[in-house]
Amino acid sequence: MIAERTRAGLRAARERGVKLGGPKLKQARKAAVVTLKAQADQHAANVLPIIRAIQRAGATTLREVAAALNARGIATARGGQWHATTVRNLLGRERRS
C-alpha cells in the first residue's frame, strides 16, 4: 500500500516535470570526503601532543598509549575508546601529512 502510493507520487512528480534525484551526488561525495579528512587531520593534530607526552612519560607500546588516553578521558574522533589500532592509525596520519 505504501509502495503503491510512493510510486504514484513519483510518477505524478515526473509528469509535472520535477527532476528526481540528486544531480550532483558525485560532487557531494567528493566534498564530504575532503571534509571528513580535514576533520580527522585536525583531531590528529590536537591529540598528537598528548600522545607524545604519554610516550615521554614511559609508554612504549600502542596499547599503553591507548590505555593512557582512555584513562585521561580523551575520546577518539568519533567519541569512542582508544585501541592500539586507533593509535597506530593516528600516528600514521601524522606521517602522511
C-alpha positions as CSV (number, residue, x, y, z in Angstrom):
1,M,0.0,0.0,0.0
2,I,2.7,2.5,0.9
3,A,4.9,1.4,-2.0
4,E,1.9,1.9,-4.4
5,R,1.3,5.5,-3.1
6,T,5.1,6.2,-3.3
7,R,5.3,5.0,-6.9
8,A,2.1,7.0,-7.8
9,G,3.5,10.1,-6.2
10,L,6.9,9.8,-8.0
11,R,5.1,9.1,-11.3
12,A,2.9,12.3,-10.8
13,A,6.0,14.3,-10.0
14,R,7.8,13.1,-13.2
15,E,4.7,14.0,-15.2
16,R,4.8,17.5,-13.7
17,G,8.4,17.8,-14.9
18,V,10.1,17.6,-11.5
19,K,13.6,16.3,-11.8
20,L,14.1,13.5,-9.3
21,G,17.3,12.6,-7.6
22,G,20.5,14.5,-6.7
23,P,22.2,15.5,-9.9
24,K,25.4,16.5,-8.0
25,L,25.9,13.3,-5.9
26,K,29.4,12.7,-7.2
27,Q,30.4,16.3,-6.2
28,A,28.8,16.0,-2.9
29,R,30.6,12.7,-2.1
30,K,34.0,14.3,-3.0
31,A,33.3,17.3,-0.8
32,A,32.2,15.0,2.1
33,V,35.5,13.0,1.8
34,V,37.5,16.2,1.8
35,T,35.7,17.5,4.9
36,L,36.0,14.2,6.8
37,K,39.7,14.0,6.1
38,A,40.2,17.6,7.2
39,Q,38.3,16.9,10.5
40,A,40.4,13.7,11.0
41,D,43.6,15.7,10.4
42,Q,42.5,18.4,12.9
43,H,41.7,15.8,15.5
44,A,45.0,14.1,15.0
45,A,46.8,17.4,15.4
46,N,45.0,18.0,18.7
47,V,45.7,14.6,20.1
48,L,49.3,14.1,18.9
49,P,50.9,16.3,21.5
50,I,49.1,14.3,24.2
51,I,50.3,11.0,22.7
52,R,53.9,12.4,22.6
53,A,53.6,13.4,26.3
54,I,52.3,9.9,27.2
55,Q,55.3,8.4,25.3
56,R,57.7,10.7,27.1
57,A,56.2,9.5,30.4
58,G,57.2,5.9,29.6
59,A,54.5,4.3,27.4
60,T,56.3,2.2,24.9
61,T,53.5,0.2,23.2
62,L,50.5,1.3,21.3
63,R,48.3,-0.5,23.9
64,E,49.9,1.5,26.7
65,V,49.3,4.7,24.8
66,A,45.6,3.7,24.2
67,A,45.1,2.9,27.8
68,A,46.6,6.2,28.9
69,L,44.3,8.1,26.5
70,N,41.3,6.2,27.8
71,A,42.3,6.8,31.4
72,R,42.6,10.6,30.7
73,G,39.1,10.5,29.2
74,I,40.2,11.6,25.8
75,A,37.7,10.3,23.1
76,T,38.5,9.2,19.6
77,A,37.4,11.4,16.7
78,R,34.0,9.6,16.8
79,G,33.7,9.6,20.5
80,G,34.8,6.1,21.2
81,Q,37.5,4.3,23.1
82,W,41.1,4.1,22.0
83,H,42.7,0.8,20.9
84,A,46.2,0.1,19.7
85,T,45.0,0.2,16.1
86,T,43.3,3.5,16.6
87,V,46.6,5.0,18.0
88,R,48.5,3.4,15.1
89,N,46.2,4.9,12.5
90,L,46.5,8.4,14.1
91,L,50.3,8.1,14.1
92,G,50.2,7.0,10.5
93,R,48.1,10.1,9.7
94,E,50.9,12.2,11.1
95,R,53.4,10.6,8.7
96,R,51.2,11.2,5.6
97,S,50.7,14.9,6.2
